[in-house]
Amino acid sequence: MVSLPKRWADRVSVTNGTNVGITIRPDGTLIITPDISSPSPSKKQLDVTGKHGEP
């Protein structure tokens, strides 16, 4: 489960339960897109247990 900024979600019509695209860049950052271009997206689990953001 991921929380997204409400303004962005409203602007791109993402609501609770909407599938989104997630791309992992080489530097580890994530790109979240409101559209999934592939007809049958695969599901992956991202474990962020114990991870903290930059201060």
Secondary structure as GFF3:
##gff-version 3
##sequence-region A 1 55
A	DSSP	alpha_helix	6	11	.	.	.	ID=ss1
A	DSSP	beta_strand	21	24	.	.	.	ID=ss2
A	DSSP	beta_strand	30	33	.	.	.	ID=ss3
###
